[in-house]
Amino acid sequence: MAVSPNSHLLVGLLSLMVLQLPRLDSARFDVVAPQESVLALVGGDAELPCRLSPNVSAEHLELWWFRQTARPMVLLHRSEQGQEAEPVAEYRGRTALLTAGLREGRAALHIRDVRASDDGAYLCLCRDNASSAQATVHLKVAERWLVQSGGIGGRGLSRWGVQKEISFLQDKYPPKKIKKM
């Protein structure tokens, strides 16, 4: 039986196509994050949610958390070693991966002692040998403030608020100067 040169070409192309197929033991996934921002108070804790879709286990994945600006690494979790790489100095000792939800595809970042400088966009990147996906989570950091009004006998109004709201109002409605007569 004679083999034509075209059949060798066809076998070669089929071989290349098979090699390009993803491995059967690796799952294709997307990374999903909330559209709305996560709100945290200075000095408090923040949980930045990130999950796989479909809900496949994240235990076997590399999980990276970056700041969106200049991409300093906030956290890296490698499943093979079961350890986390050292983050940049400003996050050292303040971040952790919430491992309780990894089996269900959740890869949330926990930030302790939130600072005003933590405000901004965070990138959650999940990858395995065959694929990777990412999503952005926005963290809004607010400061506590207290307004007190003395009232009669020292009783009056007191409440908590958000520092950024004060800044916004001051920018929008600057204080008026009072003329002395």
C-alpha positions as CSV (number, residue, x, y, z in Angstrom):
1,M,0.0,0.0,0.0
2,A,1.4,3.3,-1.0
3,V,1.3,6.3,1.3
4,S,0.8,9.7,-0.2
5,P,2.7,12.8,1.1
6,N,-0.6,14.4,1.9
7,S,-1.4,11.6,4.4
8,H,1.8,12.4,6.3
9,L,0.8,16.0,6.4
10,L,-2.6,15.1,7.7
11,V,-1.2,12.9,10.4
12,G,1.2,15.6,11.4
13,L,-1.6,18.2,11.7
14,L,-3.8,15.8,13.7
15,S,-0.9,15.2,16.1
16,L,-0.3,18.9,16.6
17,M,-4.0,19.4,17.3
18,V,-4.1,16.6,19.9
19,L,-1.1,18.1,21.6
20,Q,-2.8,21.5,21.8
21,L,-5.9,20.0,23.6
22,P,-6.0,20.7,27.4
23,R,-5.2,17.8,29.7
24,L,-8.3,15.8,30.8
25,D,-7.4,16.1,34.5
26,S,-7.3,19.9,34.5
27,A,-10.6,21.8,34.7
28,R,-11.3,24.9,32.7
29,F,-12.6,27.8,34.9
30,D,-13.3,31.4,35.1
31,V,-12.7,33.7,38.1
32,V,-15.6,35.7,39.4
33,A,-15.6,38.7,41.7
34,P,-18.3,41.0,43.0
35,Q,-19.1,44.0,40.8
36,E,-19.7,46.2,43.9
37,S,-16.8,47.4,46.0
38,V,-16.0,45.9,49.4
39,L,-16.1,48.5,52.2
40,A,-13.7,48.3,55.1
41,L,-12.9,50.7,58.0
42,V,-9.4,51.8,58.8
43,G,-8.0,49.5,61.6
44,G,-10.6,46.8,60.8
45,D,-10.5,43.7,58.7
46,A,-11.5,43.2,55.0
47,E,-12.4,40.1,53.1
48,L,-12.0,40.3,49.3
49,P,-14.0,37.5,47.7
50,C,-12.9,35.7,44.6
51,R,-14.3,32.3,43.4
52,L,-14.0,29.9,40.5
53,S,-16.9,29.2,38.1
54,P,-17.9,26.5,37.8
55,N,-17.4,25.7,41.5
56,V,-14.4,23.5,41.1
57,S,-11.8,23.1,43.9
58,A,-9.1,25.7,44.1
59,E,-6.9,23.5,46.3
60,H,-4.6,22.5,43.3
61,L,-4.2,26.0,41.9
62,E,-1.7,28.7,42.3
63,L,-3.5,31.7,43.8
64,W,-2.1,35.2,43.3
65,W,-3.4,38.5,44.8
66,F,-1.9,41.7,43.3
67,R,-2.6,45.4,43.7
68,Q,-3.8,46.6,40.4
69,T,-1.4,49.5,40.4
70,A,2.2,48.5,39.6
71,R,1.3,45.0,40.6
72,P,3.0,44.6,44.0
73,M,2.3,41.1,45.2
74,V,-0.1,40.9,48.2
75,L,-0.2,37.1,48.5
76,L,0.9,34.0,46.6
77,H,-0.4,30.5,47.6
78,R,1.2,27.5,46.0
79,S,-0.8,24.3,46.5
80,E,2.0,21.9,45.9
81,Q,4.1,23.3,48.8
82,G,1.1,24.3,50.9
83,Q,2.9,27.6,51.6
84,E,2.6,31.2,50.8
85,A,5.4,33.4,49.3
86,E,6.5,36.6,51.1
87,P,4.4,39.6,50.1
88,V,5.6,43.1,49.7
89,A,6.5,44.8,53.0
90,E,3.3,46.9,53.4
91,Y,1.2,43.6,53.5
92,R,3.6,41.4,55.5
93,G,1.8,39.9,58.5
94,R,-1.5,41.4,57.5
95,T,-2.8,39.2,54.7
96,A,-3.9,35.6,54.6
97,L,-5.8,33.3,52.2
98,L,-9.0,32.0,53.6
99,T,-8.3,28.3,53.0
100,A,-11.6,27.0,54.4
101,G,-13.4,27.6,51.1
102,L,-10.7,26.3,48.7
103,R,-12.5,23.0,48.1
104,E,-15.6,24.9,47.0
105,G,-13.6,27.2,44.7
106,R,-13.4,30.2,47.0
107,A,-10.1,32.0,47.2
108,A,-10.8,35.0,49.4
109,L,-8.1,37.3,50.6
110,H,-8.2,38.5,54.3
111,I,-6.5,41.8,55.1
112,R,-6.0,42.6,58.8
113,D,-5.5,46.1,60.2
114,V,-6.8,47.8,57.1
115,R,-5.0,51.1,56.2
116,A,-6.1,54.0,54.1
117,S,-3.4,53.1,51.6
118,D,-5.1,49.7,51.0
119,D,-7.9,51.5,49.1
120,G,-8.0,50.5,45.5
121,A,-8.3,47.6,43.0
122,Y,-7.0,44.1,43.7
123,L,-6.4,41.4,41.1
124,C,-7.2,37.7,41.9
125,L,-5.3,35.4,39.6
126,C,-5.9,31.6,39.6
127,R,-3.9,29.2,37.5
128,D,-2.9,25.6,37.0
129,N,-0.8,23.9,34.3
130,A,-3.4,24.3,31.6
131,S,-5.2,27.5,32.2
132,S,-5.5,30.7,34.2
133,A,-8.1,33.3,34.8
134,Q,-8.4,36.5,36.8
135,A,-10.9,39.0,38.2
136,T,-10.7,42.4,39.9
137,V,-12.0,43.2,43.4
138,H,-12.3,46.9,44.5
139,L,-11.7,47.8,48.2
140,K,-13.0,51.1,49.5
141,V,-11.4,52.1,52.8
142,A,-13.2,54.6,55.1
143,E,-12.2,56.2,58.3
144,R,-14.4,56.5,61.4
145,W,-15.3,59.9,62.7
146,L,-17.5,61.1,65.6
147,V,-19.7,64.1,65.6
148,Q,-20.9,65.3,69.0
149,S,-23.2,68.1,69.9
150,G,-23.1,69.3,73.5
151,G,-26.8,70.1,73.7
152,I,-28.4,70.9,77.1
153,G,-26.6,69.4,80.1
154,G,-23.9,67.8,77.9
155,R,-26.5,65.5,76.2
156,G,-26.7,65.7,72.5
157,L,-26.2,64.0,69.2
158,S,-23.3,61.7,68.6
159,R,-22.9,59.4,65.6
160,W,-20.3,57.6,63.5
161,G,-19.7,58.5,59.9
162,V,-17.2,58.1,57.1
163,Q,-14.2,60.4,56.6
164,K,-14.4,60.3,52.8
165,E,-17.9,61.8,53.0
166,I,-16.6,64.8,54.9
167,S,-13.9,65.3,52.3
168,F,-16.4,65.1,49.5
169,L,-18.7,67.6,51.2
170,Q,-15.9,70.0,51.9
171,D,-14.8,69.9,48.3
172,K,-18.4,70.4,47.0
173,Y,-19.4,73.0,49.5
174,P,-16.3,74.9,50.8
175,P,-16.8,76.9,54.0
176,K,-17.9,80.4,53.6
177,K,-15.9,83.3,55.1
178,I,-17.7,85.4,57.6
179,K,-17.1,89.1,57.4
180,K,-16.5,90.9,60.6
181,M,-18.5,94.1,61.1
